[in-house]
């Protein structure tokens, strides 16, 4: 079929969607990502000549380049429609070089959403390639290559082959290790609380000890408890103060890349990589039957919270029709972007709120539907009125001992009708309705219960909290979070234990070397300033070569020192405590690419290896001979099995507790439930809550 115009995008899915919108004069093809990059086999940067990058065609892309050149020759004009960010601009620039396109020509087309109207509007206003955006991407690529290809060979020679270092990954690793040090050094402190259950007529409610004689009092030990309880006499408590207030709760802003990744981790249990992969599918287009292929969400790499006026108007119309005028927030206050946020495109939102998750259900797979529902709900809620809560604070008193009861109930749901933001600890704010109380009332104490507690160390980072901390400190940008987290796991610098990051011995060795010899790399402020400088390059306010030079000159001096002073580190094999069942030589514990494992010390003559398994102290509930051990599935998911496998084929996703069901005699397992854990029978006939 003849065509006048050639349009080049990155992905085949995007090409397929756009071609349907543009008509038969257009042919849309995909470059399948980048087509040129720095060579893998060498540094590829001429440090002496203004950090000139030496780009080559990516291996395996020969046929793609050939077909792009052939298609370009047949077209009257070529349009470059890669993604609307630095990376997309760089892809367009590389394509222009390979196809000998004029950089002064208006052949760059950008759109924030893949819908018919947005795509057609973009083609009416093409622009030239933004060389400032290209320079910003090039500066980041050059900086990352200088760090990676300079430090990694040192780590290979001095520590272990296959290691790597990078600007953002080194800071992420340091954060995980610093948190681990805090946990190790943490000294628990004792404190007490006094919880009271009270009753007015037949209505029960809870109140907590606050203080004595009008002053707040801490309860550090058992003596302080005796001091308080000795003043209590009888069960009658007087209501001395009642405060009633109306409180507004505002909705969360629409998603940025970071907040989407965090919320998908909290609510959907999605890994960062999975979130971005599914979001890409929703952005590039889903086949909606007779409607054709449509992009369901706006571009998913953004740190802006801005929303187009047309999207606000459509949301207002939908909310008024579906929930009523009182739920629509036309006068919604303007959302402020985080400091340093790029405002090139909008927040992540549905391309049309009229495409509700219920309507989209039949076109989406399970994961697509989950993420689309999350994005749709968050956006709709962001355009709704605040929730209104009635709060009540009641002061109870006896002999100068003060208890306080806090209650709240939702008076008007507002945005909560659609969506409530998740929390990192998984605890949701619940209603606590108190009985109607007035000053002068007397209530009865049902029981007064002192409880001993100990302060807890800070929690290890989850994917969500690590991303949030990187963002708060200004390290990295939306597109870097997923690959950063993936790299530190792939290199076995950290491991995920119960969805929390724990540093490995190897990670600690690498971090200590980088901290000692390359302090600039793990300096959070320095790296955050570097991100700001890259933003200035993008805005045309800074020269990319000067930015790279300011970093590289001191870094070069650190490299020379490191080469001279880092001594070779021998990661010694630990004795395993038993002999090889093949040749009889002692077995040792080795550190491999995926963690520790048992291996024969007689290697390479004997290549016997065994995985290291962790017993949980429970006898197998099926064969009653083997021990239950932790195992990992192919997808790295933890499950439990019998140590006698394959002689015994017992497996369970849930942890056996070593007890039988008091009702039917089957074995009990520990299941994770919302807000904690529960011990249940595998037959489902019995359950008991686990005390925290």
Order of alpha helices (4+ residues) and beta strands (2+ residues): beta-alpha-beta-beta-beta-beta-beta-alpha-beta-alpha-alpha-alpha-alpha-beta-beta-beta-alpha-beta-alpha-alpha-beta-beta-alpha-alpha-alpha-beta-beta-beta-alpha-alpha-beta-beta-alpha-alpha-alpha-beta-beta-beta-beta-beta-beta-beta-beta-beta-beta-beta-beta
